[in-house]
Structure formats: C-alpha cells, structure tokens
C-alpha cells in the first residue's frame, strides 16, 4: 500500500534522527582521535564485488534489475567495498591505512522472514596493510574506547579465532563438521554428545572443543595442552600474545573458539560485542581479521592484511534508550522571527537571513502563521522570540 513503507523498511522521525546522529557523531570523533579518516563508498556495487569471492552468500544481497553492464546489488556490509577501493585507489600499501565510515547497508532476509528489517545503519573502521598482534590489539582497544565513551551499559566482548576454529574442526568428516560447529555455537551439549561419531576419539575431541570458551587464560592453557598442527599452534601463540597486550585494560572479555561470523572471509581473530536486551543479548557490533580478502580485488591477486569492525547503530540506540545518555529532545530554535503584520513580512525574512549569515550554526525559523502562532509549539521550543512590529522594529524577547 502506498501509504506504508515497504515490508522490512522504516522511517526515522526527528527525535530518533537526533539521537542516532548523536551516536554516530561521537563514534566518528573517536575514530578520528585514533587517526582514522572517513571514506564514502558506493551504495550500489557489482554483485561480484559484494560477494567477496563467494565469502558472502548472494542470496543475502538485495539485487537490482540486471543491466547490460552486469548484475548490481545494494551493499550488505562495507568491508568488501572498502577492500576494493583500497587496492584500486589507495596505491601506497607500504604504510597502514586507517579508514572509518558511517553508512547504511541492506540485507535480504530469508524467504520465510517476510517483514524482517532490510536496511541497517553502521559505523566502523578498517585497518588495512597492517598485520600482527599489535594491529589486532589496536582494533580491540578502539572498539572498547567507543563503547566506554558512549556509556554503553554492561557490554561484553566475545573473542574467537577463525583459522584456529577451522583447524580444530578439520578432524571431523565433512558431513559431521557443520553439525559439530552448530552444537558448539549454540551450546547444545546434549546433541553434541549424541552425534554419530565414526570413532570414540572424535567423540572425545568434540567434547574437548565444547569446553574451549571462558576466561582467556584458562582457554589458552587448555589449547596449549592439545596436540595441534603447527599453524594452529601459531594461532594459539598469537592469541596468547594478544591477551597479554590487553590484560591491563580490564576488558570484559570471553575467549570462545566456537564463535563464527556471518561473512566467511575472516582468517584470524573474530569478535562480537554484546549487551543485555531484555531476556536476550543484543549484538552491538562485530569484526575480525581478513588477510586474504584484498587479493580478491587486486589486479595481480596480491594479498594484504586487514582487520576491522562495524557497530550497529540500531543496537547501540536500543542499549542507550533506557539510560539518560541520549538527547531527550530535538534541539530548540535559537530564534523564532514573528512578523506582526503582513506588511512587515519582507523585513522578517531579511532579519532571519541576517542572523543566519552572522552565525551559520544558529537555528533560525520564521513564524508562518503569525495570527495563530501563540498556540504553536515553536514558541515553546525557541530560545528567543523576535517580534517585527508594524513599524518594522525588531523586539527581542526571551522565550
């Protein structure tokens, strides 16, 4: 119906725009204080770009009508677009590139979920051409700085390692691997215990993997006691070094080797940040390391390291709504100009424009219904009333 927004879409009214803008503005200020520069990429991309070398399911992309140039879609996230831009436009890969953004993204829900939200607003960062544990620590601490300065209540960081998790699951036959992963991700020990394992050793291995979550030091000690491939041992060593770098910052951190991200381009650490939302948890943001993604877009398929995170503005907003942190009202007008007769309307227009010219940050409006304006809300939300008298004189009054 033409008087309603499409299913899965919604309109934002002025106060909500002010509140979410407040969140976004503070995030961008924090990003910039850490040396990150804002980038703007296209909302529309080629489908081949958006699926990031098949790491993103094309079914989740809102695709547009095919054209002679190919199939296009609306971005479901920003990392792929920024990776494309980085290797084609940011030619100096010898130094780290610190990039931040604020943007809307679009995701097509499964067919059984008609009406589920389609458009989301995100703010985030990407640290490109920089690998290693120190870069990982910078991203984690920047994320924590954002949450603390926004005063998000009771947030918690869940940290995993995508490459290590894949290595730990490699022992299972392919048909069993996804079932084990599902049980680990959803803490379903009963189902995990009763899967059809081909050997008792695999059943025992699955139970060991189930317990690889909790306090970082305890999980790392458990990992070090396992017989691991050299690549997995290296990942455990990196995790240990990262935890040591972070331990003086009192982060609310859980290490969880079952953590799996929606987009399958992550190669190293992955993480989510959550906060209570009623009886459930709201996922405020997520991210991780992707050291192979940039090669998908590079003309010579060269690989460069990258890591980043995105924060979900809607979830941050929901976490802050019960608090007193967000602005509680639309900012008032600085001046409301009231022409007392039709003959002085021209003078009122000039007076309003002169105020705006004197200070572009002033909020100045003209009373368009001077005979009825005593009943309008503009009077109550204006700091100053300026009456333009029949003689053309301006009388300023505190509202």
QUIWO-V131465 format. One record per pair of residues at least 4 apart in sequence whose C-alpha atoms are under 7 Angstrom apart, sorted by the first residue. I is the first residue (numbers start at 1). J is the second residue. D is the distance in whole Angstrom. If there is no record, write none. Layout:
# QUIWO-V131465
I;J;D
I;J;D
This chain:
# QUIWO-V131465
5;9;6
5;10;6
7;115;5
8;115;4
8;116;5
8;117;4
8;118;5
9;117;6
9;118;6
9;119;6
12;16;6
12;17;6
13;17;6
14;18;6
15;19;6
15;329;6
15;330;6
16;20;6
17;21;6
18;22;6
18;330;7
19;23;7
19;326;6
19;327;6
20;24;6
20;313;7
20;317;7
21;25;6
22;26;6
23;27;6
24;28;6
24;123;7
25;29;6
26;30;6
27;31;6
27;146;6
28;32;6
29;33;6
30;34;7
30;146;7
31;35;7
31;36;5
31;100;7
32;36;5
32;37;6
35;98;7
36;98;5
36;99;5
36;100;6
37;98;6
37;99;5
37;100;6
38;99;6
38;100;5
38;101;5
39;99;6
39;100;6
39;101;6
40;101;7
41;81;7
43;74;6
43;75;6
44;72;7
44;73;6
44;74;5
44;75;6
45;49;6
45;50;7
45;72;6
45;73;6
45;74;6
45;75;7
46;50;7
46;71;6
46;72;4
46;73;6
47;51;6
47;71;6
47;72;5
47;73;6
48;52;7
49;80;7
50;75;6
50;80;6
51;55;6
51;56;4
51;57;6
51;58;6
52;56;6
52;80;6
52;296;7
53;296;6
55;263;6
55;264;5
55;265;5
56;263;5
56;264;7
60;107;6
60;108;5
60;109;6
61;73;6
61;74;7
61;76;6
61;107;6
61;108;6
62;73;6
62;74;6
62;106;7
62;107;6
62;108;5
63;72;6
63;73;4
63;74;6
64;71;7
64;72;6
64;73;5
66;70;6
66;71;5
66;72;7
67;71;6
74;106;6
75;105;6
75;106;6
76;105;5
76;106;5
76;107;5
77;105;6
78;82;6
79;83;6
80;84;6
81;85;6
82;86;6
83;87;6
83;294;5
84;88;6
84;294;7
84;297;5
85;89;5
85;90;7
86;90;5
87;91;6
87;294;7
87;297;7
87;298;6
93;129;6
95;129;7
96;127;7
96;128;6
96;129;5
96;130;5
97;127;6
97;128;5
97;129;6
98;126;6
98;127;5
98;128;7
99;125;6
99;126;5
99;127;6
100;124;6
100;125;4
100;126;6
101;123;6
101;124;6
101;125;6
102;122;6
102;123;4
102;124;7
103;121;6
103;122;6
103;123;6
104;119;7
104;120;5
104;121;4
104;122;6
105;119;6
105;120;5
105;121;6
106;118;5
106;119;5
106;120;6
107;118;5
107;119;7
108;118;6
109;113;6
109;116;6
121;312;6
121;313;6
121;314;7
122;310;6
122;311;5
122;312;5
122;313;6
123;310;6
123;311;5
123;312;7
124;309;6
124;310;4
124;311;6
125;308;5
125;309;6
125;310;7
126;306;7
126;307;6
126;308;4
126;309;7
127;306;6
127;307;5
127;308;6
128;305;6
128;306;4
128;307;7
129;304;6
129;305;5
129;306;6
130;135;6
130;305;6
130;306;6
131;135;6
131;305;5
131;306;7
132;136;7
133;137;6
133;238;6
133;241;7
133;242;6
134;138;6
135;139;6
136;140;6
137;141;6
137;242;6
137;245;7
137;246;7
138;142;6
139;143;6
139;308;7
140;144;6
141;145;6
142;146;6
143;147;7
144;148;6
145;149;6
146;150;6
147;151;6
147;152;5
148;152;6
152;319;7
152;320;6
154;275;6
155;273;7
155;274;6
155;275;5
156;252;5
156;253;6
156;273;6
156;274;5
156;275;6
157;252;6
157;253;5
157;254;6
157;271;7
157;272;6
157;273;4
157;274;7
158;253;6
158;254;5
158;255;6
158;256;6
158;271;5
158;272;5
158;273;6
159;254;6
159;255;5
159;256;6
159;270;6
159;271;4
159;272;7
160;255;6
160;256;5
160;257;5
160;259;5
160;269;6
160;270;5
160;271;6
161;165;6
161;257;6
161;268;5
161;269;4
161;270;6
162;166;6
162;266;6
162;267;6
162;268;5
162;269;6
162;270;6
163;167;6
163;267;5
163;268;5
164;168;6
164;232;5
164;235;6
165;169;6
165;257;6
165;258;7
166;170;6
167;232;6
169;177;6
172;176;6
172;177;5
173;177;6
176;180;6
177;181;6
178;182;6
179;183;6
180;184;6
180;192;6
181;185;6
181;258;7
182;186;6
183;187;6
183;188;5
183;189;7
183;191;7
183;192;6
184;188;7
184;210;6
184;258;5
185;258;5
185;259;6
188;192;6
189;193;6
190;194;7
191;195;6
197;202;6
197;203;6
199;203;7
200;204;6
201;205;6
202;206;6
203;207;7
204;208;6
205;209;6
206;210;6
207;211;7
212;219;6
212;256;6
212;257;6
213;219;6
213;254;7
213;255;5
213;256;4
213;257;6
214;219;6
214;254;5
214;255;5
214;256;7
215;219;6
215;254;5
215;255;6
216;220;6
216;254;6
216;255;5
217;221;6
218;222;6
219;223;6
219;255;7
220;224;6
220;240;7
221;225;6
222;226;7
228;232;6
228;233;6
229;233;6
230;234;6
231;235;6
232;236;6
233;237;6
234;238;6
235;239;6
236;240;6
237;241;6
238;242;6
239;243;6
240;244;6
241;245;6
242;246;6
243;247;6
265;290;6
265;293;6
266;288;6
266;289;5
266;290;4
267;289;6
267;290;5
267;291;6
268;288;7
268;289;5
268;290;7
269;288;5
269;289;6
270;287;6
270;288;4
270;289;7
271;286;6
271;287;6
271;288;6
272;283;7
272;285;6
272;286;4
272;287;7
273;283;6
273;284;6
273;285;5
273;286;6
274;281;6
274;282;6
274;283;5
274;284;5
275;281;6
275;282;5
275;283;7
275;284;7
276;280;6
276;281;5
276;282;6
277;281;5
277;282;6
282;315;6
283;315;7
284;311;6
284;312;5
284;315;5
284;316;6
285;310;6
285;311;4
285;312;6
286;309;6
286;310;6
286;311;7
287;308;6
287;309;4
287;310;6
288;307;6
288;308;6
288;309;6
289;306;6
289;307;4
289;308;7
290;305;7
290;306;5
290;307;6
291;303;7
291;304;6
291;305;4
291;306;5
292;303;6
292;304;7
292;305;7
294;298;6
294;303;6
294;304;6
295;301;4
295;302;5
295;303;4
295;304;7
296;301;6
297;301;7
298;302;6
312;316;6
313;317;6
314;318;6
315;319;6
316;320;6
317;321;6
320;325;7
320;326;7
332;381;5
332;382;5
332;383;7
333;363;5
333;364;6
333;381;6
333;382;4
333;383;6
334;362;6
334;363;5
334;364;6
334;382;6
334;383;5
334;384;6
335;363;7
335;364;5
335;365;7
335;382;6
335;383;6
335;384;5
335;385;6
335;386;7
336;364;6
336;365;5
336;366;6
336;367;6
336;382;6
336;384;6
336;385;5
336;386;6
337;348;6
337;352;7
337;365;6
337;366;5
337;367;6
337;385;6
337;386;5
337;387;6
338;366;6
338;367;5
338;370;6
338;386;6
338;387;5
338;388;6
339;344;6
339;345;6
339;348;6
339;370;6
339;387;6
339;388;5
339;389;7
340;370;6
340;387;7
340;388;6
340;389;6
340;390;6
341;390;6
344;348;6
344;388;7
344;390;6
344;392;6
345;349;6
346;350;6
347;351;6
347;392;7
348;352;6
348;388;6
349;353;6
350;354;6
351;355;6
352;356;6
352;364;6
353;357;6
354;358;6
355;359;6
356;360;5
356;362;6
356;364;7
367;373;7
369;373;6
374;379;7
377;381;6
378;382;6
379;399;7
380;399;7
382;399;6
383;398;6
383;399;5
384;396;7
384;397;6
384;398;5
384;399;5
385;396;6
385;397;5
385;398;6
385;399;6
386;394;6
386;395;5
386;396;4
386;397;6
387;394;6
387;395;5
387;396;6
388;392;6
388;393;6
388;394;5
388;395;7
389;393;5
389;394;6
